[in-house]
């Protein structure tokens, strides 16, 4: 019995040691010198490039991401076009960004008829709070884009996750 306790204690000590080292980056402050990189407004979304993703079992809206618009910037921001089809038949299109390091999001532009963009005014970074309005962003950040505070390595990694071939790290 004594050796079993010793093994368990040693295992627990190792778990604490390795967990602490692995989580050390999760408790650091965001880069105070971070600056957002340049970006371009994407082309209007094409129906063939839209990938539906689950958001909430209670929502009857459909949430889609335009795969052609997806970028992972040098600044760590994942940018994408979000398309929401409402149950009433409306379509809402936004060009947005998620910054994993601070769990934040922002809207860059809103889609208009004829594929034009209206640049959002005063659209600063907002925290991703898992509410009904922010649920699509929370789902994208948690399930497809971010590994905690770390952005994906590249667009291919996000596309594999969206297509169900690679789970996000939890």
N, C-alpha and C positions, 0 to 999 in steps of 0.2 A: 504494500500500500504506500509505503514511504517513497518508493521509486516512481510510482504513478504521480504522486503529488509533485515530486521534483520535475518530472517531465512536463506536467501541466504548467507549473510556475515558469519553467524555462521557455515554454511555448508562448506564454502570455508576455513575458519580458521581450521576447523577439518580436511579437506582434506589435507591442507598444513602440519599440524602437523603430521598426520599419514603417509603421503607420505614421509616426511623427515625422520621419524624414520625407515621406511621400506627400504628406499634407502641408508641409512647411510653406509651400508656395501659395496655398489657398488662403492663408491668413496675412499675406503681405499687402501693403497698400498699393493701389494702382499707380502706374508711372506718372509722377507729377509733371513731367515734361512732354507727355503725349500730345501730339498734334494730329488732327484728322487729315488724311491724305486727300489728294484730288480724286474726283470721280466724274464720270459722264453719265448723263441721263441715258438709259437704255432705249433700244427700239421698243415699240409697242409689243405686248405679248402676243405670240401666235398660239392658237388653240392646240397645235400639235406639240408645243413645248411645255404645256401646263401639266404639272404633276400634283395630283391631289394628295393631301396628307391629313391624317386624323387629328382632330383638335379636341373635341368634347362629345361625349355620347349624347348630351342633352341638346346640343345645337343642331338645328336642321339646315344651317347654312353649309355650303361647300367651300372649302379653303384650298386654294391651288397656288403653287409656286411656279413661276416661269423659269425653267431650267436654263434658258439662254441668257437670262439676265444675271444669273448668280456669279458673284465674284468674291474672292477673299483678298482684301487689300493688304498692302504692306503695313498699314496702320492697325491691322488686326480686326477691321470691321468687315463683317459679312454683309454684302449688299445684294438685294433681290427685289423682284416685283411680286407682290402679293395680290392675288385676285380672289375676291369673295363673291360667290353667287348666293344671293339671299333667296329665301323661300318665296318671296313676293316677286321674283324675277329680275331684281336689280343686280347690277354688276358693279362692284367697287374695285378700283385698281389703284394701288399705291406702290411707289418706289421707296424702299425702306432700308435701314441698316440696323444690324445688331452688333454691339460691342460686348463680347463675352467677358472681358476683363472686369467690367463694372456692372454686368447684367443690365445693360441699357439698350434703348432702341430710339430711333428717330425716323420721321417721315421726311424724305427729300422732295417728293413731288406726288401729285395726285393725277391720275389718268383722266383725260377728257375724251369726248367723242372724236372720231377721226384720228385717233392715235397720238394726240398731242398731250404734253405734260404741262401742268400748272405747278410751278415751283412753290413749295410750302413756305409761308412766311413765319418767322419766329419759331421754327421747328427745332428746338434744342433737344438734347438728349434727355430721355425720361427713363426712370427705373422700370424694369419689367416686373410688373405686379400681376400675379396670376388671377386676374378678374375676367369676367365675361368678355370685355372689350379687348383686353390684352392677351387672352388665351392663345390666339394663333402665334403670337410672338413668343410666349412662354413655351409653347409646344416646339416651335422651331429651335429656340435656344437650347432647351433641355434635351430634346430627342434627336436633333439632327446637326446642329451647328457647333455647340460648345462642349468641351470637356471640362466642366467647372469653369474656371476663369480663362481657360485656354481656347483660342479659336481653332477651327479645323486647319490642317496643314495646307489643304488645297481644295479646289472645286470638286475634283474627282472623289475625294473622301465624302463630301456632303452628298453628292449624287448617289454614291453607293448606299449611304444611309437612307436617303429618300426612297430609293428603289428597293429597300429591304434586304440589301446584301451585306450590310455591316452595321451592327448596333453602335450607338453612342456609348461612351464609357460612362458608367454611373458612379 
